[in-house]
Amino acid sequence: MSSSLAVQNKISSPLFWVPTAYFTMALGFMMLTNVTATMFKNLGMGNGQAAGYSSMFILAYTIKPLYAPFVEMYRTKKFFVLCAQFLIGLGFAGVAMLMALPNYLVLMMPLFWVLSFVGATQDIASDGVYVTSLDQRSQSLYCGLQSLSWNIGPIVAVGGMVALSGFLHTQVFHHSQASFGPEWIEAWRIIFFLAAGLTLAMAFWHLRVMPEGERARTTPSSVPAAVQILKDSFLTFFQKRDVWRMVAFAFLFRLSIGFLEKIGPFFMLDPSAKGGLGLSNELLGLVYGTYGLAAVLVGSLLGGWFVARGGLKKTLFLLCCAVNIPNVTFLIMSLYLPSSLLAISAGVIVEKFFFGFGSVGYMIYLMQELAPGKYTTTHYAFGTGLMGLCGMLTGMVSGYLQESMGYVSYFVFVMVATIPSFLACWFAPFHHTEKSV
């Protein structure tokens, strides 16, 4: 009996489930909100439609703090993780099957919408397992592994899946990479079957190794109690000193990034006749999903060291500059249209490195200034929700703006959009940290 218990304790080690849980979270999120944009463009949508549709799926992740208390009322957190992962896996397989139908878009879009809410529920439950199954020391110990594992998700989705779609399209199904339209369906069907299989495999793995997750002391026991917690968390949030300046910071810090996020890959894919660089899906996956994400990881590590050494209050404006100023690389590329993959990769690496470097300050500010209080976790979620709302709204309009302005003028607009970020950062209040520094 004791030997069986020892085996169970060993297999339930965080090393067995933390990396896979956060990788699966990231894979689902990136497939829904990022990879779909490339797929829609490949299938023949204009930049406005492709960016707008894929950005709409961010809504569920933005408003997840509103229904998190209700998720925690029933069964265990592991139960919701497993249900969500099985549903996402089946949903991705459903997307692949729907694409064989003549009116697949009419059916596929509502399914993506539903899957976005299932994915957000997975995030809520997975975070709940992490927070309630590990003590504070273990949470800190595995925090780096958690972040690293999440960042592998974009490498697999934005890098591997997008690159594989291009390989399948050109080498297996023998289509021209330059074409956009229905001939891409076969490649993308395989991609979503692969994503489905990977997600279902993770669900079966977590069925075996993931702990149940404990109920927090503040978990509501009824719907009225959950509503009361939500109401009180809203009231206390807006009673914070200088709350509107903090809200402005949370919403505006990544404004220019929101305008750039969907359009950057479209710029890489569009032919030179449309002002783009004419890359294939394979090269886009390599540049964005490998070089770009590696630069984000390195930048994030160095940004954390920079903040720890200099303090957030002294470094925050410099971090804002790091996030925004390197966006000029896209303006430069749109003017000169480089054909060298080395030059294109260098531009993306510069932008992504400084984005990772500067974004560290944003997350630390939310933790140290906006979140502290009675509902620290919920108020932190409000802050990240504002970030998601900014990304959703800017993404929904970015494609239409680019189509009307052209790439050069649009990237000038992106640089102008950095101004609100600088202002919000300059006037961001500090009430909890470094008062004497």
C-alpha positions in Angstrom: 0.0 0.0 0.0 2.8 2.4 1.0 4.7 1.5 -2.1 1.7 2.3 -4.3 1.2 5.6 -2.5 4.9 6.4 -3.1 4.5 5.7 -6.8 1.4 8.0 -7.0 3.2 10.8 -5.2 6.2 10.4 -7.5 4.1 10.5 -10.7 2.1 13.5 -9.4 5.3 15.6 -9.1 4.9 19.0 -10.7 7.6 18.1 -13.1 5.1 15.7 -14.7 2.1 18.0 -15.1 3.2 21.7 -14.9 5.1 21.7 -18.3 2.4 19.8 -20.2 -0.5 21.8 -18.6 0.9 25.2 -19.6 2.1 24.0 -23.0 -1.5 22.7 -23.7 -2.9 26.0 -22.6 -0.7 28.0 -24.9 -1.2 25.6 -27.8 -5.0 26.1 -27.7 -4.7 29.8 -27.3 -2.3 30.3 -30.1 -4.2 28.0 -32.5 -7.4 30.0 -31.9 -6.1 33.6 -31.8 -3.0 33.6 -33.9 -2.7 30.6 -36.2 -6.3 31.1 -37.4 -5.3 34.5 -38.8 -2.7 32.9 -41.1 -5.1 30.2 -42.1 -7.8 32.7 -42.9 -5.4 34.6 -45.1 -4.2 31.4 -46.8 -7.9 30.5 -47.5 -8.3 33.8 -49.4 -9.6 36.3 -46.8 -8.5 39.9 -47.0 -6.3 41.3 -44.1 -9.3 43.0 -42.6 -11.4 39.9 -42.3 -8.5 37.6 -41.3 -7.3 39.9 -38.5 -10.9 40.7 -37.4 -12.2 37.2 -37.1 -9.1 35.8 -35.3 -9.1 38.8 -32.9 -12.7 38.1 -31.9 -11.7 34.8 -30.3 -9.7 36.8 -27.7 -12.9 38.0 -26.1 -13.4 34.8 -24.0 -9.9 35.1 -22.6 -10.5 38.8 -21.8 -13.7 38.3 -19.8 -12.7 35.0 -18.0 -12.4 36.8 -14.6 -16.2 37.3 -14.8 -17.0 33.6 -14.9 -14.0 32.2 -13.0 -15.9 32.0 -9.6 -18.7 30.0 -11.2 -16.2 27.5 -12.7 -14.7 26.9 -9.2 -18.1 26.1 -7.6 -18.4 22.7 -9.1 -16.5 19.4 -9.0 -12.7 19.7 -9.0 -10.3 21.9 -11.0 -8.8 18.9 -12.6 -12.3 17.9 -13.8 -12.6 21.2 -15.7 -9.1 20.9 -17.1 -9.8 17.4 -18.5 -13.2 18.4 -19.9 -11.8 21.4 -21.6 -8.9 19.6 -23.1 -11.1 16.8 -24.4 -13.6 19.3 -25.9 -10.8 21.3 -27.5 -9.3 18.2 -29.0 -12.6 17.1 -30.4 -13.4 20.6 -31.5 -10.1 20.9 -33.5 -10.9 17.5 -35.1 -14.4 18.9 -35.9 -12.8 22.0 -37.5 -10.8 19.7 -39.8 -13.9 17.7 -40.7 -16.0 20.8 -41.4 -13.4 22.0 -43.8 -14.4 19.2 -46.2 -17.9 20.8 -46.6 -18.7 23.4 -49.2 -20.0 26.0 -46.6 -17.3 25.2 -44.0 -16.7 28.8 -42.9 -20.4 29.3 -41.9 -20.0 26.3 -39.5 -16.4 26.7 -38.5 -16.6 30.3 -37.1 -19.2 29.5 -34.4 -17.2 26.4 -33.5 -14.1 28.5 -33.0 -16.1 30.9 -30.9 -17.3 28.1 -28.6 -13.8 26.7 -28.4 -12.4 30.0 -27.3 -14.6 29.9 -24.2 -13.6 26.3 -23.6 -10.0 27.3 -23.9 -10.4 30.2 -21.4 -12.1 27.7 -19.0 -9.0 25.5 -19.4 -6.8 28.4 -18.4 -8.9 29.2 -15.3 -8.9 25.6 -14.1 -5.2 24.9 -14.9 -4.1 28.1 -13.0 -6.3 26.9 -10.2 -4.6 23.5 -10.0 -1.2 25.2 -10.0 -2.1 27.7 -7.3 -4.0 25.3 -4.9 -1.8 22.2 -5.4 1.6 23.9 -4.7 2.7 25.8 -1.7 4.2 29.3 -2.1 7.8 28.0 -2.2 6.9 25.4 -4.9 5.0 28.0 -6.9 8.1 30.2 -7.0 10.3 27.2 -7.7 8.3 26.1 -10.8 7.4 29.6 -12.0 10.2 29.7 -14.5 9.3 26.2 -15.8 5.7 27.3 -16.1 6.6 30.4 -18.2 9.1 28.4 -20.4 6.5 25.7 -21.0 3.9 28.2 -22.0 6.3 29.8 -24.5 6.9 26.4 -26.2 3.2 26.5 -27.2 3.7 29.4 -29.6 6.9 27.8 -31.0 4.9 24.7 -31.9 1.8 26.6 -33.1 3.1 29.7 -34.8 6.4 28.1 -35.8 5.8 24.4 -36.4 2.2 24.3 -37.4 2.4 27.2 -39.8 5.6 26.0 -41.4 4.2 22.5 -41.7 1.1 23.9 -43.4 3.3 25.5 -46.1 5.3 22.3 -46.6 2.1 20.2 -47.0 0.6 22.8 -49.4 3.6 22.9 -51.7 5.4 19.6 -51.3 2.6 17.1 -50.6 -0.4 18.6 -52.4 1.8 20.3 -55.0 0.2 23.8 -55.0 1.9 27.1 -55.6 2.9 28.9 -52.4 1.9 32.2 -53.9 -1.8 31.1 -54.3 -4.4 32.0 -51.7 -7.8 30.2 -51.6 -9.5 26.9 -51.3 -6.5 24.9 -52.4 -5.1 25.4 -48.9 -7.9 23.4 -47.3 -6.1 20.0 -47.4 -3.0 21.3 -45.7 -5.0 23.1 -42.9 -7.2 20.0 -42.3 -4.1 18.0 -41.5 -2.8 20.8 -39.2 -6.0 20.8 -37.1 -6.1 17.0 -37.0 -2.6 17.1 -35.6 -3.5 19.8 -33.0 -6.5 17.7 -32.0 -4.4 14.6 -31.5 -1.8 16.5 -29.5 -4.5 18.1 -27.3 -6.2 14.8 -26.7 -2.9 13.1 -25.8 -2.3 15.8 -23.2 -5.8 15.2 -21.8 -5.1 11.5 -21.3 -1.7 12.3 -19.8 -3.2 14.8 -17.3 -5.9 12.3 -16.4 -3.1 10.2 -15.0 -0.7 12.7 -13.5 -2.5 15.9 -12.6 -3.6 16.5 -9.0 -7.2 17.4 -8.3 -6.5 20.9 -7.0 -7.9 22.0 -3.7 -10.8 24.4 -3.1 -9.7 27.9 -2.1 -11.1 29.4 1.1 -12.8 32.1 -0.9 -14.4 29.7 -3.4 -18.2 30.5 -3.5 -20.6 27.7 -2.6 -23.6 29.1 -4.5 -24.4 31.3 -7.5 -25.5 34.3 -5.3 -22.2 34.0 -3.4 -20.3 34.0 -6.7 -22.2 37.1 -7.8 -21.4 38.8 -4.5 -17.7 38.1 -4.8 -17.7 39.5 -8.3 -19.6 42.6 -7.2 -17.2 43.2 -4.3 -14.1 42.7 -6.4 -15.3 45.3 -8.9 -16.2 47.8 -6.1 -12.8 47.4 -4.4 -11.0 47.6 -7.7 -12.5 51.0 -8.6 -11.9 52.3 -5.0 -8.1 52.0 -5.5 -6.2 55.2 -5.4 -5.5 56.6 -9.0 -7.3 53.6 -10.4 -8.0 55.3 -13.8 -4.3 56.1 -14.3 -3.6 52.4 -13.7 -6.4 51.3 -16.0 -5.0 53.6 -18.7 -1.6 52.0 -18.2 -3.0 48.5 -18.4 -4.9 49.2 -21.5 -2.5 51.4 -23.4 1.0 50.0 -22.7 0.8 47.5 -25.6 -1.4 49.6 -27.9 1.1 49.7 -30.8 1.8 46.0 -30.4 -1.9 45.3 -30.8 -1.9 47.1 -34.1 1.3 45.3 -35.2 0.5 41.7 -34.0 -1.7 40.5 -36.8 -0.4 42.7 -39.6 3.3 41.8 -39.1 2.8 38.2 -40.4 0.4 39.4 -43.1 3.2 41.8 -44.3 5.6 38.9 -44.5 3.1 36.8 -46.5 1.8 39.3 -49.0 3.7 39.5 -52.4 5.7 42.6 -53.3 3.0 43.8 -55.6 0.9 44.4 -52.5 3.8 45.9 -50.6 4.7 42.7 -48.7 7.8 40.5 -48.5 6.4 37.4 -50.2 7.6 34.8 -47.7 6.2 31.3 -47.7 4.4 29.8 -44.8 7.5 27.7 -44.1 9.7 30.8 -43.8 7.1 32.7 -41.9 7.0 29.9 -39.3 10.8 29.9 -39.1 11.1 33.7 -38.7 8.2 34.3 -36.3 7.8 30.9 -34.6 11.5 30.2 -34.0 13.8 33.2 -34.3 11.2 35.7 -33.1 10.0 33.6 -30.1 13.6 32.8 -29.1 14.3 36.5 -29.1 11.2 37.1 -26.9 12.5 34.5 -24.4 16.0 36.0 -24.2 14.6 39.5 -24.0 12.2 38.5 -21.2 15.0 36.9 -19.1 17.3 40.0 -19.5 14.3 42.3 -18.9 13.6 40.6 -15.6 17.3 41.0 -14.6 17.2 44.7 -15.6 14.1 45.4 -13.4 15.5 43.4 -10.5 18.8 45.4 -10.7 17.4 48.9 -11.3 13.9 48.7 -9.7 10.6 49.0 -11.5 10.0 52.7 -10.8 13.3 53.8 -12.3 13.2 51.4 -15.3 9.5 51.5 -16.3 9.7 54.3 -18.9 12.9 52.7 -20.4 11.0 49.4 -20.7 8.1 51.3 -22.5 10.7 52.6 -24.9 12.0 49.1 -25.5 8.5 47.8 -26.3 7.5 50.6 -28.7 10.5 52.2 -30.5 11.8 49.0 -32.2 8.5 48.7 -34.1 10.2 51.1 -36.5 11.9 48.0 -38.0 8.6 47.1 -39.8 8.4 50.6 -41.3 12.0 50.3 -42.5 11.3 46.9 -44.1 8.1 48.2 -45.8 10.2 51.0 -47.3 13.0 48.9 -48.6 11.3 45.5 -49.0 14.4 43.4 -48.3 14.7 40.0 -50.0 17.4 38.7 -47.8 16.0 36.3 -45.1 18.9 37.3 -42.9 17.7 41.0 -43.0 14.1 40.1 -42.5 14.9 37.8 -39.6 17.1 40.5 -38.0 14.2 43.0 -38.1 11.8 40.5 -36.4 14.5 39.5 -33.9 15.1 43.2 -32.9 11.4 43.9 -32.5 10.6 40.7 -30.6 13.7 40.9 -28.3 12.8 44.4 -27.1 9.1 43.5 -26.8 10.1 40.6 -24.5 12.5 42.9 -22.6 10.0 45.7 -22.1 6.9 43.6 -21.4 8.4 42.3 -18.2 7.8 45.7 -16.7 4.1 45.6 -17.6 3.5 42.3 -15.8 5.5 43.4 -12.8 3.6 46.7 -12.6 0.2 44.8 -12.6 1.4 42.5 -9.8 3.0 45.2 -7.6 0.7 48.2 -8.2 -2.6 47.3 -9.7 -3.3 43.9 -8.0 -2.5 44.4 -4.3 -5.6 44.3 -2.0 -8.4 42.1 -0.9 -8.8 40.4 -4.3 -5.2 40.3 -5.5 -5.7 37.4 -8.0 -8.9 38.8 -9.4 -7.6 42.3 -9.8 -4.5 41.0 -11.5 -6.9 39.2 -13.9 -8.7 42.5 -14.5 -5.4 44.0 -15.5 -4.5 41.2 -17.9 -8.1 41.4 -19.2 -7.6 45.0 -20.1 -4.5 44.0 -22.0 -6.5 41.3 -23.8 -9.3 43.8 -24.6 -6.7 46.2 -26.1 -5.4 43.3 -28.3 -8.8 42.3 -29.4 -10.0 45.8 -30.3 -6.8 46.8 -32.1 -6.7 43.4 -33.9 -10.3 43.7 -35.1 -9.6 47.0 -36.9 -5.9 46.6 -37.8 -6.6 44.6 -41.0 -9.1 47.1 -42.3 -6.9 50.1 -41.5 -3.9 48.4 -43.3 -6.0 47.7 -46.4 -7.1 51.3 -46.6 -3.7 52.8 -45.9 -1.2 50.4 -47.4 1.8 48.9 -45.5 4.1 52.0 -45.4 1.4 54.4 -44.1 0.1 51.8 -41.7 3.5 51.3 -40.1 3.8 55.1 -39.7 0.4 54.9 -38.0 1.8 52.2 -35.7 4.6 54.5 -34.6 2.1 57.3 -33.9 0.1 54.8 -31.8 3.1 54.5 -29.5 2.4 58.0 -28.1 -0.5 57.0 -25.8 1.7 54.2 -24.4 4.4 56.7 -23.5 1.9 59.0 -21.8 0.2 56.2 -19.9 3.6 55.0 -18.7 4.9 58.4 -17.7 1.8 59.1 -15.5 1.5 55.6 -14.1 1.2 55.9 -10.3 3.4 54.1 -7.8 1.8 53.6 -4.3 3.1 50.2 -3.2 6.7 49.8 -4.3 9.9 51.7 -4.0 8.5 54.7 -2.2 11.8 55.6 -0.9 13.9 54.9 -4.0 
